[in-house]
Amino acid sequence: MSDVVPPLKLWIYPLSAIAFILTWFFSYAYTGYGPYASVEARAHKSLEQALIENASDTSALSIVIVGSSLTENAFSDPKEIENNISKATNKKAKVLRVALNYMDMDMAHQIDFFEYVTKYSPNYLFIENTFNMINPDSSNSLPVNVDAALLHIRNNIRGALGMPMHDDYYTKWYTYDEKPLPGSDFYTHNFDSITFRYLKEKKLHVVRKIIQNGEANNAYDLLMKRNSKVVFLDPPQSNKLPHNFLDRESTSELNEVLKFYETQYGVECWRFPRQMADSCFTDGAHLNSEGAMQYQEWFVSEIASKK
């Protein structure tokens, strides 16, 4: 007996439904009415306002620190750092920390970070070097518009079902003073061994070519001419992980890039002067409260020594 081929319309209906759902989803994700468009608009407005406020008091030492979640953990309490700098320098200080999950040059471009930071120039701009000069492995990452839309849909469904929401990491695009949540590994000092194993096995990074940083390079040039100091920060990490997730050859490339920035734009690279114990990290890369306290004390002392 031969198989009976289903009528064509039985294929058309589900395929049409799938096409409709995909069209609706991508329209939702990429149009001006989607979650990402809302996040981006709020990010622009909040960033500009935060930088205006940071630079408004010309009698104060204005400091901007930008980076990823590594920066968020290392500078867990910007207000405390602000107060400690004021005590150490006998001068009022304003500290703005812009720490975004998975921060990279594309994200900095999306929120016009370098445009705003040159428009409202701080005295110091500290930049986590892992986002400025290193390309992370993004092979498993979704386009930001799609990721934001999926997160928004998931949380709407979970909310309707009475389930707890997933962490909306996009809120950090427009909020800059959040601290780690109480009870998190940051405070408990529990070590995330699963993430640590993942970090040990993850694909190594690649050093960015200087020409890839055109927007940032222009900003550094402008800031240098305005006597604003730009500094790269090299976050500490466990010595059981490849530093900056680079091999020996790439580390040599990075050192050459750092040398270029110091020569061309006067950009220094500040490195924590000693190895931290694994007990200072939540997962080998992100500092916990003990590690952050040590790092912040060193950072404040470096600022004070330059004054």
C-alpha positions in Angstrom: 0.0 0.0 0.0 1.4 3.4 -0.9 1.5 6.2 1.6 -1.2 8.9 1.1 0.4 12.3 0.7 -1.3 14.9 2.9 -3.2 17.7 1.1 -1.1 20.7 0.3 -3.3 22.9 2.6 -2.3 20.8 5.6 1.3 22.0 5.1 0.3 25.6 4.2 -1.6 26.3 7.4 1.2 25.4 9.9 3.9 27.0 7.7 1.8 30.1 7.4 1.4 30.2 11.2 5.1 29.8 11.8 5.8 32.5 9.2 3.3 34.8 11.0 4.8 34.2 14.4 8.4 34.8 13.2 7.3 38.0 11.3 5.6 39.2 14.4 8.5 38.4 16.7 11.2 40.0 14.6 9.0 43.1 14.1 8.5 43.2 17.9 12.3 42.8 18.4 13.6 45.3 15.9 11.0 48.1 15.6 10.8 51.2 17.7 8.1 49.6 19.8 10.1 46.6 21.0 11.8 46.1 24.4 15.3 46.9 23.0 14.3 50.2 21.6 12.9 51.2 25.0 16.0 50.1 26.8 18.3 51.9 24.3 16.3 55.2 24.6 16.4 55.0 28.4 20.1 54.2 28.3 20.9 57.2 26.2 18.9 59.6 28.4 20.2 58.2 31.7 23.8 58.0 30.5 23.8 61.6 29.3 22.2 62.8 32.5 24.6 60.9 34.7 27.6 62.3 32.9 26.2 65.8 33.1 25.8 65.4 36.8 29.2 63.9 37.2 30.9 66.8 35.5 28.7 69.6 36.8 30.7 70.5 39.9 34.0 71.8 38.5 35.5 72.0 42.0 35.2 68.2 42.4 37.4 65.5 41.0 35.1 63.8 38.4 35.8 60.1 37.8 34.0 57.8 35.3 34.6 54.0 35.4 33.3 51.9 32.6 33.3 48.2 32.0 31.5 44.8 32.4 30.3 42.8 35.3 34.0 42.5 36.3 33.9 46.3 36.9 30.6 46.0 38.7 32.0 43.6 41.2 35.4 45.4 41.6 33.7 48.7 42.2 30.7 47.4 44.1 29.9 50.7 45.9 30.7 53.8 43.9 29.5 56.1 46.7 31.9 54.6 49.2 34.7 54.9 46.7 33.7 58.5 46.2 33.9 59.2 49.9 37.2 57.4 50.3 38.8 59.3 47.5 37.6 62.6 49.0 39.2 61.6 52.4 42.4 60.5 50.7 42.8 63.6 48.5 41.1 66.2 50.7 39.1 67.1 47.6 35.4 66.5 46.8 35.0 63.6 44.3 32.2 62.4 42.0 32.4 58.8 40.9 30.2 57.4 38.1 30.4 53.6 37.4 28.9 52.4 34.1 29.0 48.6 34.4 27.0 46.7 31.8 26.8 42.9 31.5 29.0 41.7 28.6 30.2 45.2 27.9 32.1 45.5 24.6 32.8 48.1 21.9 29.6 47.3 20.1 27.6 48.0 23.2 29.6 51.2 23.9 28.7 52.3 20.4 25.0 51.4 20.8 24.7 53.7 23.8 27.0 56.4 22.3 29.2 56.2 25.4 32.2 57.8 23.8 30.2 60.6 22.2 28.7 61.5 25.6 31.9 61.1 27.6 33.7 63.5 25.3 30.8 65.9 25.5 30.9 65.9 29.3 34.6 65.2 30.0 35.6 63.9 33.4 39.0 64.4 35.0 39.5 60.7 34.9 38.1 58.0 32.6 38.9 54.5 33.7 38.2 51.7 31.2 38.2 48.0 31.8 40.8 46.9 29.2 39.0 43.6 28.5 36.2 45.4 26.7 38.4 48.0 25.1 41.1 45.8 23.6 39.9 42.3 23.6 37.2 40.6 21.5 35.3 38.1 23.6 34.0 34.8 22.2 30.5 35.8 21.0 29.8 32.6 19.0 26.9 31.6 21.4 25.4 35.1 21.9 22.1 36.2 20.4 21.7 39.6 18.7 20.8 42.1 21.5 17.4 43.0 20.0 16.4 39.3 20.0 17.8 38.6 23.4 15.9 41.6 24.9 12.7 40.6 23.2 13.0 36.9 24.4 13.7 38.1 28.0 10.7 40.4 27.9 8.4 37.7 26.6 9.7 35.1 29.1 9.1 37.4 32.0 5.6 38.3 30.9 4.8 34.6 30.7 6.4 33.9 34.1 4.6 36.8 35.6 1.2 35.6 34.3 1.9 32.2 35.7 2.9 33.6 39.1 6.5 32.5 38.7 9.5 34.6 39.7 10.9 36.8 37.0 14.3 36.2 35.4 16.9 38.9 36.2 16.5 41.8 33.7 20.1 42.6 33.1 19.1 45.3 30.7 18.1 47.5 33.6 21.8 48.1 34.2 21.9 49.9 30.9 20.2 52.9 32.6 20.9 52.3 36.3 24.5 52.8 37.5 24.5 52.6 41.2 23.2 49.1 41.9 24.9 46.9 44.4 25.1 43.1 44.5 22.0 41.6 46.0 22.0 40.6 49.6 22.7 36.9 50.0 24.6 36.7 46.7 27.9 34.9 46.4 29.5 38.4 46.4 28.7 38.6 50.2 28.5 35.0 51.2 31.8 34.1 49.5 30.4 30.9 48.2 32.6 29.9 45.2 30.8 29.1 41.9 32.7 26.0 40.9 30.5 25.4 37.8 31.3 28.9 36.3 34.9 28.4 37.3 35.1 25.2 35.3 33.4 26.8 32.4 35.9 29.7 32.5 38.8 27.3 32.5 37.4 25.6 29.3 36.1 28.6 27.5 37.4 29.7 24.1 40.3 32.1 24.4 39.8 35.8 23.4 41.4 37.7 20.5 43.1 41.1 20.8 41.4 43.8 18.9 43.3 45.7 16.2 43.9 49.4 17.0 42.0 50.4 13.9 38.9 48.6 15.2 38.7 51.1 18.0 38.3 54.2 15.8 35.5 55.8 17.9 37.3 55.2 21.1 40.6 56.4 19.7 39.0 59.7 18.7 37.6 60.1 22.1 41.0 59.4 23.8 42.6 62.0 21.5 39.9 64.6 22.5 40.1 63.8 26.2 43.9 64.1 26.1 43.7 67.5 24.6 41.3 68.6 27.3 43.7 67.3 30.0 41.4 64.5 31.0 43.3 61.4 32.1 42.4 58.0 30.4 43.5 54.9 32.2 43.0 51.2 31.3 42.3 48.9 34.3 43.4 45.3 34.2 41.1 43.4 36.5 42.7 40.8 38.8 41.6 37.2 38.4 42.6 33.7 39.6 46.0 32.5 38.5 44.3 29.2 37.6 42.7 31.0 34.6 44.5 32.3 31.5 45.0 36.0 32.2 42.5 38.0 30.2 41.7 34.6 28.6 44.6 35.1 26.2 47.4 32.8 25.1 51.0 33.8 25.2 51.1 35.2 21.7 47.9 37.2 22.2 49.2 38.5 25.5 52.3 39.8 23.6 50.0 41.5 21.1 48.0 43.1 23.9 51.2 44.5 25.4 52.1 46.0 22.1 48.6 47.6 21.8 49.0 49.0 25.4 52.4 50.4 24.5 50.8 52.2 21.4 48.0 53.8 23.6 50.5 55.0 26.1 52.8 56.5 23.5 50.0 57.9 21.3 47.4 59.0 23.8 49.2 59.0 27.2 46.9 56.2 28.4 48.4 54.2 31.3 47.4 50.7 32.3 46.9 50.2 36.0 47.4 46.6 37.2 46.7 45.3 40.7 50.2 44.8 42.1 49.8 41.3 43.6 48.0 38.0 43.1 44.7 37.6 44.9 43.8 34.3 46.5 40.9 32.4 45.0 38.9 33.2 48.2 38.7 36.8 46.9 36.6 35.7 43.8 33.1 34.4 43.3 34.1 32.3 40.3 37.8 33.0 39.6 37.1 36.1 37.5 34.5 38.2 39.5 35.6 39.6 42.8 33.6 39.1 46.0 33.3 41.6 48.8 36.7 40.7 50.3 38.4 41.0 46.9 36.5 44.2 46.0 37.6 45.8 49.3 41.3 45.1 48.6 40.9 46.3 45.0 39.1 49.5 46.0 41.7 50.3 48.7 44.4 50.0 46.1 42.5 52.0 43.5 41.9 54.9 46.0 45.6 54.9 47.0 46.6 55.1 43.3 44.3 58.1 42.8 45.6 59.8 45.9 49.3 59.2 44.8 48.6 61.0 41.5 47.2 64.2 43.1 
